[in-house]
Amino acid sequence: MQDPELQIEARAVIARTYYNNSDYLAARDILEADFGRGNKVSDLLAGSLLWAAVLWALGHTPAEIMNRADRLLQAGERLARASPEDAAGILASTRERWDTMQSLVLALAGEFSDHNSAADGPTDPESSPANGTRTAFLLCLEAERLLTQGKPLSAHAVLSKALTAVAPDDDESDFVVDFVLVRSAAAAIHAGDWRWAENLVAESAVRSGPGMISFGAGVHADRGIILLYQGRAAESLNALSAALEAFRLADPQHLFSVTAAMAFAAAAEVGARDKAAQFLADYESATTNLSHYARALSAMAVIYGKARLGSYPGAAAELSALGRPDPTVNTAGLELDALAFCLALGDHGAAARLLELAPGLEGRRAAAISAYAGAIMTDQAADHLEAAKSCEDAELWGFAALAYDAASHCYRVVGDTLRERVASTHRKRCLARADKPAGQEAAEPDETLSILTRRERDIVGLAVQGLSDRQIATDLHVSVRTVEGHLYRSYAKLGVKGRDELPEIAEG
């Protein structure tokens, strides 16, 4: 690029390439040399948002970045003095970009408690059309606040507005879209809408082409975290391992630390100590800044992993402190994550606090874990079974297995060996679903129904599907009376009162 008027913009593009390859020092050297220089407004603005993101990645605080960003305002004043006829426009443009940079670094840090404009200011794109990019960052900041409060569905609605706010002709619109999409995936994961989360980034990558190639690792990372939350640690470990290898080459959205922490937890879950040690070292050596939420979540995953690897008596207390760092601030979403880890570790003392938070939480993941907490408090077999079904519906196989185990214990206490066996079989089924590596999902025989004859199993299976006695009789070419007889004998063998209780035993 020989044209002097285009060289600053060209260098900003080169810096973006270094940034995408996680070479933040090289990106900083290029951008720092040009920041606040140039003889026209477009030169002053070129790469300025990336400059702020690079400084954040290198460990600078929002306050430090914005103090250094004052050079942009000073440069605007210099240009305004040189062109008094355009002074108002020059000053407005540079001030607007400074404000946008501030919104960006606050969104990167998740410092919603220190910046009220996200909650109280004009975050609706329709109310602030002049600067869609700044609006998008403010909405991301608002979404972070909602996610921290345990409202991922509300956060998703806000992030949808953020995507529509991004101006397609903005010189850094790709950077902003990436920024919003990563946060949208996080909201989907914490809501427990696994398919939405898996499809969101993958579809965006396909739609956007080579410009979004960095999302390949993001897809693996999202899937790995989903699998870990579901209790499918072996599959999670494979996905997170793949994501980490890709992030070593390029990590434009700063996902390496979170992914390493989750990979450590997954490796610890399956007892892969060597891999766990490697991932823990990766996490501890990572230097990129994280938002408050991501930093706390990563620390929780590491504590959970350490507890899984061996005796860690302080795990519950540390998790609780991370989930509720300031009792005067609503961090119910963080608390949900902390308490879920506690419950998975067998700390039933977390149940009472989770039930206090439950009314304000959103998403089926929170609802299912809260149901499990409620069953812990009542310790009734029927409640444990209901909680297990809720967890299965939410595809939280680890929690479903814990609930079935609790139900089995309740039946054992009262000497109901048949129901104990049924609950225990369901527990094994959920554990098998959780532990199956990818490609090994073949169903195992259900021991619960082994006490039935083949004809009884056939009839029970059709009854569970919702067929009436007459429909079953027609399908099997037998009389209605024969169907009724087989069902009554099945009820007696399975210890249930009627057809309505059969799904509890025969589903899956």
C-alpha positions, 0 to 999 in steps of 0.5 A, a space after each residue: 500500500 503506497 498511498 500515504 492516505 491509506 496506510 494507517 487503515 492498511 496497518 489497522 487491517 494488519 494489526 487485526 490479523 495479528 490480533 486474530 492470531 493472539 499476537 497481541 504485542 505485535 498488534 499493539 506495536 502497530 496500533 500504538 504507533 498510529 493511535 492519535 495520529 493522522 490528518 483526517 478523522 478517518 485516520 484517527 478512528 482507524 483501528 481505535 476499537 481494536 487498539 482498546 481490545 488489544 490493551 485489554 487483552 494485554 492486561 490493562 484495566 478499563 481505567 488505564 485504557 481510557 486514560 491513554 485514550 485521551 490522546 484521541 480527544 487531544 488529536 481531535 482538538 488538534 484537527 479541529 484547530 486546523 480546520 475550524 470550519 469542520 471543528 464541530 463535526 471533528 470534535 463530535 466524531 472523536 468524542 463519540 469514538 472515545 465513548 464507544 471505546 469506553 463502552 467496549 472496555 467496560 463490556 470486555 470487563 463486565 463492569 456493569 456495576 461501575 457503569 450505569 448507562 447500560 442499565 439506565 441509559 438509552 440502550 434501545 437501538 431506536 433511542 440512540 441511532 447515531 452510534 449503533 456500535 456503541 449501543 451494541 456494546 452497551 447492550 452487551 454490558 446489560 446482557 452481562 449484568 442479566 446473565 450474572 443475575 441468572 436471567 439468560 433468556 432476558 440476556 439473549 433478548 438484549 443481545 438480539 437487539 445488539 446484533 441489529 444495532 451493529 451498523 453493517 458499514 462500520 469499519 469494525 462491524 465484524 469485530 462487533 458481531 463476533 463480540 455479540 455472538 460469543 455472548 449470545 452463545 454463553 446466554 444459551 448455554 446458561 439457559 440450558 437450551 443446548 441446541 440453540 447454543 450449538 447452532 448459534 455460532 455454527 450457523 453464524 460461521 457458515 453464513 459469514 464465510 472465511 471472515 468468521 473462521 475463528 469460530 471453528 474453535 468456538 463451536 468446539 468450546 461451546 459444545 464441550 461446555 454443554 457436554 460438561 454441564 450435561 454430565 457427559 465428561 468424556 465427550 466434553 474432554 474430547 471437544 474441549 481438547 480440540 478447542 484448546 489446540 485451535 485457540 493456541 493458534 488463534 483466540 480473538 474472543 479470549 476463550 482460551 482460559 475458560 476452555 482450559 478451566 472447563 477442560 481441567 474439570 472434564 479431565 478430573 471428572 473422568 480421572 485423566 490426571 495427566 491431561 488434567 495437570 496439563 490443562 491446569 497448567 494451561 489455565 494458570 499460564 494464560 495471561 489474557 484478561 477475562 470479564 468478571 463473570 468468565 473469571 469467576 466461572 473459570 475459577 469455579 471449574 478449577 475448584 470443582 476439578 481439584 475436588 474431583 481429583 482428591 480431598 479438597 475440604 475447602 471447595 464448597 466455601 470457595 465456590 460459595 465465595 465466588 458465586 456471591 462475592 458481594 451480598 449487596 449485589 445480585 449475582 444469582 447467576 454466578 451463585 447458580 453455577 457455584 451451587 450446581 458445582 457444590 451439588 454435583 460434589 455431594 454438598 447438599 447444604 447448597 440446596 437451601 440457598 438454591 431454592 431461595 434463588 430459584 424464583 428469580 432464575 431463568 431457563 430450564 437448566 436452572 429449573 431442573 437443578 432447582 427441582 433437584 435441590 427441592 427434592 434434597 430438602 424434602 427427601 421423599 422418593 416421589 420428589 426425587 423421582 420427579 426431580 430426576 425426570 426434570 433433569 432428564 428432560 433438561 438433558 442433565 444426565 449427571 443430576 438425573 443420576 444423582 436424583 435416581 440414586 437418592 430415590 433408590 436410597 429412600 426405597 431401601 430405607 423402607 424396604 421397598 426392594 422392587 422400587 429400589 431396583 427400578 430407581 437404581 436401574 434408571 440411575 445406571 441408564 443415566 450414568 451410561 448416557 452421561 459416560 458414553 463417548 461419542 459414537 457409542 450411544 447404543 442403548 443397553 437393556 433395561 433391567 427394570 423390565 426384565 421381570 416382565 414376560 416378552 408379551 408384557 414388555 411389548 404391551 407396556 411399551 405401547 401403553 407408555 407411547 399413549 396407545 389405548 387398550 383397544 389400539 394395543 389389542 389391534 396392533 398385537 392382534 389380541 383381545 382387549 381383555 388379554 391386554 388388560 390382563 397383561 397390564 394388570 400383571 405388569 402393574 403388580 410386578 412393577 409396583 405401580 398403581 396404573 398406566 399413569 405411573 408406567 412412563 416413570 419406569 419404562 421411558 428411555 
